[in-house]
Amino acid sequence: MLSDELDARLRLEARRQGVSIADVARQAIDRSLPPLPTGGPLGFFSVGDGGPPDVSERVDDYVARAIERRREIPERRREQPRSGSC
Protein backbone atom coordinates (compact mmCIF):
# COMPACT_ATOMS: atom_id res chain seq x y z
CA MET A 1 0.00 0.00 0.00
CA LEU A 2 1.35 3.41 -0.91
CA SER A 3 1.11 6.42 1.33
CA ASP A 4 -1.12 9.22 0.06
CA GLU A 5 1.95 11.41 -0.46
CA LEU A 6 3.81 8.77 -2.48
CA ASP A 7 0.70 8.01 -4.53
CA ALA A 8 0.31 11.71 -5.35
CA ARG A 9 3.98 11.98 -6.37
CA LEU A 10 3.67 8.89 -8.55
CA ARG A 11 0.55 10.19 -10.30
CA LEU A 12 2.08 13.63 -10.82
CA GLU A 13 5.23 12.15 -12.38
CA ALA A 14 3.20 9.87 -14.65
CA ARG A 15 1.20 12.86 -15.87
CA ARG A 16 4.36 14.92 -16.33
CA GLN A 17 6.00 12.18 -18.43
CA GLY A 18 2.79 11.26 -20.27
CA VAL A 19 3.11 7.60 -19.30
CA SER A 20 1.22 5.18 -17.08
CA ILE A 21 1.66 5.03 -13.32
CA ALA A 22 2.94 1.46 -13.76
CA ASP A 23 5.66 2.72 -16.14
CA VAL A 24 6.87 5.27 -13.59
CA ALA A 25 6.83 2.63 -10.84
CA ARG A 26 8.79 0.16 -13.02
CA GLN A 27 11.38 2.82 -13.86
CA ALA A 28 11.84 3.73 -10.18
CA ILE A 29 12.16 0.11 -9.12
CA ASP A 30 14.59 -0.65 -11.93
CA ARG A 31 16.81 2.27 -10.90
CA SER A 32 16.82 1.30 -7.24
CA LEU A 33 17.60 -2.44 -7.50
CA PRO A 34 21.07 -3.82 -8.21
CA PRO A 35 21.49 -5.98 -11.32
CA LEU A 36 21.36 -9.75 -11.00
CA PRO A 37 24.76 -11.39 -10.67
CA THR A 38 26.22 -12.65 -13.91
CA GLY A 39 27.26 -16.26 -14.54
CA GLY A 40 31.00 -16.13 -14.03
CA PRO A 41 33.09 -18.93 -12.58
CA LEU A 42 31.90 -20.91 -9.59
CA GLY A 43 33.72 -20.34 -6.33
CA PHE A 44 35.56 -23.56 -5.56
CA PHE A 45 37.93 -24.75 -2.89
CA SER A 46 41.53 -25.78 -2.90
CA VAL A 47 42.03 -29.36 -4.04
CA GLY A 48 45.58 -29.57 -2.75
CA ASP A 49 46.72 -29.18 0.82
CA GLY A 50 43.87 -28.07 3.03
CA GLY A 51 41.07 -29.16 0.70
CA PRO A 52 38.37 -31.60 1.78
CA PRO A 53 39.87 -35.10 2.09
CA ASP A 54 36.92 -36.69 0.26
CA VAL A 55 36.86 -34.32 -2.72
CA SER A 56 37.57 -36.99 -5.31
CA GLU A 57 34.70 -39.16 -4.08
CA ARG A 58 32.20 -36.32 -3.54
CA VAL A 59 33.01 -33.84 -6.31
CA ASP A 60 29.40 -33.91 -7.57
CA ASP A 61 28.12 -32.94 -4.11
CA TYR A 62 30.57 -30.04 -3.84
CA VAL A 63 29.66 -28.74 -7.31
CA ALA A 64 25.93 -29.04 -6.56
CA ARG A 65 26.38 -27.04 -3.35
CA ALA A 66 28.31 -24.31 -5.17
CA ILE A 67 25.55 -24.02 -7.77
CA GLU A 68 22.85 -23.97 -5.09
CA ARG A 69 24.62 -21.15 -3.24
CA ARG A 70 24.74 -19.14 -6.47
CA ARG A 71 20.98 -19.61 -6.97
CA GLU A 72 20.30 -18.42 -3.42
CA ILE A 73 21.95 -15.03 -3.95
CA PRO A 74 18.99 -13.43 -5.82
CA GLU A 75 16.58 -14.93 -3.28
CA ARG A 76 18.49 -13.35 -0.40
CA ARG A 77 18.33 -9.97 -2.12
CA ARG A 78 14.54 -10.24 -2.43
CA GLU A 79 14.27 -11.11 1.27
CA GLN A 80 16.38 -8.18 2.48
CA PRO A 81 14.22 -5.34 3.81
CA ARG A 82 14.58 -2.00 2.08
CA SER A 83 15.15 1.16 4.07
CA GLY A 84 12.45 3.79 4.00
CA SER A 85 8.71 3.33 4.10
CA CYS A 86 6.10 3.00 1.39
C-alpha positions in Angstrom: 0.0 0.0 0.0 1.3 3.4 -0.9 1.1 6.4 1.3 -1.1 9.2 0.1 1.9 11.4 -0.5 3.8 8.8 -2.5 0.7 8.0 -4.5 0.3 11.7 -5.3 4.0 12.0 -6.4 3.7 8.9 -8.5 0.6 10.2 -10.3 2.1 13.6 -10.8 5.2 12.2 -12.4 3.2 9.9 -14.6 1.2 12.9 -15.9 4.4 14.9 -16.3 6.0 12.2 -18.4 2.8 11.3 -20.3 3.1 7.6 -19.3 1.2 5.2 -17.1 1.7 5.0 -13.3 2.9 1.5 -13.8 5.7 2.7 -16.1 6.9 5.3 -13.6 6.8 2.6 -10.8 8.8 0.2 -13.0 11.4 2.8 -13.9 11.8 3.7 -10.2 12.2 0.1 -9.1 14.6 -0.6 -11.9 16.8 2.3 -10.9 16.8 1.3 -7.2 17.6 -2.4 -7.5 21.1 -3.8 -8.2 21.5 -6.0 -11.3 21.4 -9.7 -11.0 24.8 -11.4 -10.7 26.2 -12.7 -13.9 27.3 -16.3 -14.5 31.0 -16.1 -14.0 33.1 -18.9 -12.6 31.9 -20.9 -9.6 33.7 -20.3 -6.3 35.6 -23.6 -5.6 37.9 -24.7 -2.9 41.5 -25.8 -2.9 42.0 -29.4 -4.0 45.6 -29.6 -2.8 46.7 -29.2 0.8 43.9 -28.1 3.0 41.1 -29.2 0.7 38.4 -31.6 1.8 39.9 -35.1 2.1 36.9 -36.7 0.3 36.9 -34.3 -2.7 37.6 -37.0 -5.3 34.7 -39.2 -4.1 32.2 -36.3 -3.5 33.0 -33.8 -6.3 29.4 -33.9 -7.6 28.1 -32.9 -4.1 30.6 -30.0 -3.8 29.7 -28.7 -7.3 25.9 -29.0 -6.6 26.4 -27.0 -3.3 28.3 -24.3 -5.2 25.5 -24.0 -7.8 22.8 -24.0 -5.1 24.6 -21.1 -3.2 24.7 -19.1 -6.5 21.0 -19.6 -7.0 20.3 -18.4 -3.4 21.9 -15.0 -3.9 19.0 -13.4 -5.8 16.6 -14.9 -3.3 18.5 -13.3 -0.4 18.3 -10.0 -2.1 14.5 -10.2 -2.4 14.3 -11.1 1.3 16.4 -8.2 2.5 14.2 -5.3 3.8 14.6 -2.0 2.1 15.2 1.2 4.1 12.4 3.8 4.0 8.7 3.3 4.1 6.1 3.0 1.4 
